[in-house]
Amino acid sequence: MKLVFCGTPQFAVPTLEAVIAAGHEVALVVTQPDRAAGRGMEMQVPPVKRIALEHGIPVAQPEKIKNNSEFRAQIEEIRPEAILVVAYGRIIPQWMLDLPPFGCINLHGSLLPKYRGAAPIQWAIASGENITGVTTMRLDAGLDTGDLLLAKVVPIGQEETAVDVYEGLAAVGAELMVETLCGLADKSLFCQPQDHSLATLAPILTRDAGRIDFTQTAQNVYDRWRGFQPWPGAHTTLRGRKLIVHRMQIAADAIGGDAGTLAVGADTMTVACGDGTSIALTEVQAEGKRRMSAAEFLHGHQVKSGERLGI
C-alpha cells in the first residue's frame, strides 16, 4: 500500500520499520516538531523522524494539523491508501479520517475497549492487570472508540514495569500492523464495533499520580510504582520534604500501625499500608540528594521507627 505514517516516540519505531520491511511505500512520515528537553534544553529529534531520515522518507512536522491548509494539500497530493497512526500525540482531524480508502489505522497499546486514552500501558499495570495487549483499529472522531481490526494478548510479569512492557508491546504491535494491512488488502479482514459498555479510561499521567497513597494495599502501591515508570514514578514526603522511591517490594511480614508508619531496621525501611500489609522501600532519593539504597539513606538520616510518611 501507499501509506502516510504518523508517529513520534520510540514505541512507534518498530511499526514504521516493519511496514517498510514488508514492502509498503511510506510516502511521508508525520511527527511532532523537534523540542528542547533535558537540563541543557537541547533540541531533541523524535525517534520516528530519525528512522524516516535513515530510510530517505520525507518528514513533515506541523505544529497544528486541523486547519493547516498547506499540510492538508501535501497529504491530499499523496493520496495514501491508508494513514497509520502510532503514538503520534495529536488528534486526527475529520478531513484526515475521511481521506484514505482504508481509513486511518491506529495501533493502540491495550486490549480495547479497556484503557482508552493517552497512557494505556501505564494504567493497565498500575491497575494490577496480568495481561494486556495491542489492538489495531480504524480511527473515528471519538477517543479510541473506532471499530476494531485485530488484537493480540501479551502477559504482564508480576515484576515488570511499564518500561519492560512498553518494549514488548511495541514489537508485537509492529507485527500486528503488518498483519492488519495484509488483511485489509486481500479483503479477509473486517471491522468489528467496540462494546462501549466495557470501556475504561487511561487518562494522561500527571505528576500527582506518582504520589503514594499508603492507605492502599501494598500490592496496589507496588503496582502503581511499576506502572508509573519512568514518570511520574513514586514519591511521598518525609518530615515535610519530598522523598522519591526508586525501588520497592512487598514486605513478607506486616509491621502493623497506621498507614504510612515507618518501621526501621539496621538497613531496612518498611512502611505500613492498607489492610495490614506493608511495603519495603529499597532505594530512595531525598529532595536535592542523589538516589541511594535504604541502608545508605538510613546511615545519613536519623530516621526512627514510628515516623510517618506522607504527612
Secondary structure, 3 states (H helix, E strand, C coil): CEEEEEECCHHHHHHHHHHHHCCCEEEEEECCCCEEECCCCEEECCHHHHHHHHCCCCEECCCCCCCCHHHHHHHHHHCCCEEEEECCCCCCCHHHHHCCCCCEEEEECCCCCCCECCCHHHHHHHCCCCEEEEEEEECCCCCCCCCEEEEEEEECCCCCCHHHHHHHHHHHHHHHHHHHHHHHHCCCCCCECCCHHHCCECCCCCHHHHECCCCCCHHHHHHHHHHCCCCCCCEEEECCEEEEEEEEEECCCCCCCCCCEEEECCCCEEEECHHHCEEEEEEEEECCCCEEEHHHHHHHCCCCCCCEECC
